[in-house]
Amino acid sequence: MQKAQTRVLTTHVPVPLAEKVDLLAERLERSRGWIMKQALSAWIAQEEERDRLTYEALAEVDTHQVVDHQAVQAWAESLGTDKPLPVPR
């Protein structure tokens, strides 16, 4: 089995954050490096998803698949009233 190539990344973090990482590593019985890899992987996945959703939304705008602002505002204002409007589509 081939070992994955790695690179060392170094950064300065505030002491309270580093202490939280240390406490978490101790509690989970994992290394500090493992905690940092998990955190970085989760953040990158979140940012990639944000980018995907942004491009998807922009494509919908380009193809005019949008809901009129006034319709959304009227719907929102109707919430909590005796006759709420249906969700605009």
C-alpha positions in Angstrom: 0.0 0.0 0.0 1.4 3.4 -1.0 1.6 6.0 1.7 -0.1 9.3 0.8 2.2 12.3 0.2 1.9 15.0 2.8 3.1 18.6 3.3 3.5 20.5 6.5 1.5 23.7 6.8 2.3 26.1 9.6 0.2 28.8 11.0 0.0 30.9 14.1 -3.2 30.7 16.0 -4.4 32.5 19.1 -3.4 30.7 22.3 -7.1 30.1 23.4 -7.8 28.4 20.1 -4.7 26.2 20.4 -5.7 25.3 23.9 -9.2 24.2 22.7 -7.5 22.0 20.0 -5.3 20.5 22.7 -8.3 19.8 24.9 -10.3 18.3 22.1 -7.4 16.1 21.0 -7.0 14.8 24.6 -10.7 14.2 25.0 -10.9 12.3 21.7 -7.6 10.6 22.2 -6.4 11.8 18.9 -3.4 13.9 17.9 -3.4 17.6 17.4 -2.6 17.0 13.8 -5.6 14.7 13.3 -7.9 17.4 14.8 -6.4 20.1 12.5 -6.8 17.8 9.4 -10.5 17.2 10.4 -11.1 20.9 10.9 -9.4 21.9 7.7 -11.2 19.2 5.7 -14.6 20.3 7.0 -13.9 23.9 6.3 -12.8 23.3 2.8 -15.8 21.1 2.1 -18.1 23.9 3.5 -16.4 26.5 1.2 -16.6 24.2 -1.8 -20.4 23.7 -1.1 -20.8 27.5 -0.7 -19.2 28.0 -4.1 -21.3 25.3 -5.7 -24.5 26.8 -4.4 -23.4 30.3 -5.5 -22.7 29.2 -9.0 -26.0 27.2 -9.1 -27.9 30.3 -7.9 -26.2 32.5 -10.5 -27.1 30.0 -13.2 -30.7 30.2 -12.1 -30.6 34.0 -12.3 -29.1 33.8 -15.8 -32.1 31.5 -16.9 -34.6 33.7 -15.1 -35.5 31.0 -12.5 -36.1 33.6 -9.8 -39.0 34.7 -7.6 -40.0 38.3 -7.7 -38.8 40.3 -4.6 -42.2 41.9 -4.1 -43.9 38.4 -4.1 -41.5 37.2 -1.4 -41.9 40.4 0.6 -45.8 40.1 0.4 -45.6 36.5 1.5 -43.3 37.2 4.4 -45.5 40.0 5.6 -48.5 37.7 5.4 -47.0 35.2 7.8 -48.6 35.4 11.2 -51.8 36.8 9.8 -55.2 35.2 9.5 -54.7 34.6 5.8 -51.0 33.8 5.0 -50.2 33.8 1.3 -48.9 30.6 -0.3 -45.1 30.3 -0.7 -44.2 32.2 -4.0 -42.8 30.0 -6.7 
